[in-house]
Amino acid sequence: MKITGSPSGAISTVTPGAGAAPAPVQADAAGAAQSTALQSAVLQPAAEALAALPDFDAARVAELRDALARGELPFDAGRLAGLIQKFHAGR
């Protein structure tokens, strides 16, 4: 769906299935710059903390894999299949 805006900021045309990129939103340049700077200052520590995290905990994955192999961690294939089905049914 492509939504195009008029110079006043009002939506003038909605064309389902048209165009690849949405039209840019027009905003007051000073207000947008101030808002971006505020968001950047507020979100920067969270973004840095998130970037510092590993994609996954490889040590924990190895620990769980070993526990499964030793039979110390119960595994219910039917329950796993049900959870996968439930997860994908909502999409």
C-alpha positions in Angstrom: 0.0 0.0 0.0 1.3 3.4 -0.9 0.2 6.5 1.0 1.2 9.8 -0.4 1.0 13.1 1.5 0.2 16.6 0.4 2.4 19.6 1.3 0.1 20.3 4.3 0.8 16.9 5.7 -2.8 15.6 5.0 -3.1 12.2 3.3 -4.3 12.7 -0.2 -4.1 9.3 -1.9 -4.1 5.7 -0.7 -3.3 3.2 -3.4 -3.3 -0.5 -2.3 -0.4 -2.5 -3.7 1.3 0.5 -5.4 4.9 1.5 -5.1 7.8 0.0 -3.2 8.7 2.8 -0.7 6.3 4.9 1.4 6.3 8.7 0.9 8.4 10.6 3.4 6.7 12.2 6.3 7.1 15.9 6.4 7.9 17.5 9.8 9.3 20.7 11.2 13.1 20.3 10.7 14.0 21.9 14.1 11.4 19.9 16.0 12.5 16.7 14.2 16.2 17.3 15.0 15.5 18.1 18.6 13.3 14.9 18.9 16.0 12.8 17.3 18.7 14.2 19.6 16.5 13.5 22.7 15.7 9.9 21.5 19.4 9.4 20.7 20.5 10.5 24.2 17.8 8.5 25.9 18.2 5.3 23.8 22.0 5.3 23.4 22.8 3.5 26.7 20.2 0.8 25.9 21.4 0.4 22.3 25.0 0.0 23.5 24.0 -2.5 26.2 22.1 -4.5 23.5 25.0 -4.4 21.1 27.3 -5.8 23.8 25.1 -8.9 24.3 26.1 -12.0 22.4 23.6 -13.3 19.8 23.1 -16.3 22.1 24.8 -17.8 25.1 27.0 -20.5 23.6 28.1 -21.8 27.0 24.5 -22.2 28.1 23.6 -24.0 24.9 26.5 -26.4 25.3 25.5 -27.0 29.0 21.9 -27.8 28.0 23.0 -30.0 25.1 25.2 -32.0 27.4 22.5 -32.4 30.0 20.1 -33.6 27.3 22.7 -36.2 26.1 23.2 -37.4 29.7 19.4 -37.7 30.2 19.4 -35.2 33.0 17.1 -32.9 31.2 13.6 -34.2 30.4 12.6 -33.9 26.7 9.0 -34.3 25.5 9.0 -34.3 21.7 5.2 -34.2 21.6 5.1 -31.1 23.9 7.8 -29.4 21.7 5.8 -30.1 18.6 2.7 -28.7 20.2 4.5 -25.5 21.2 5.9 -25.1 17.7 2.5 -25.6 16.2 0.9 -23.1 18.6 3.6 -20.6 17.9 3.2 -20.8 14.1 -0.6 -21.0 14.2 -0.7 -17.4 15.4 1.2 -16.1 12.4 
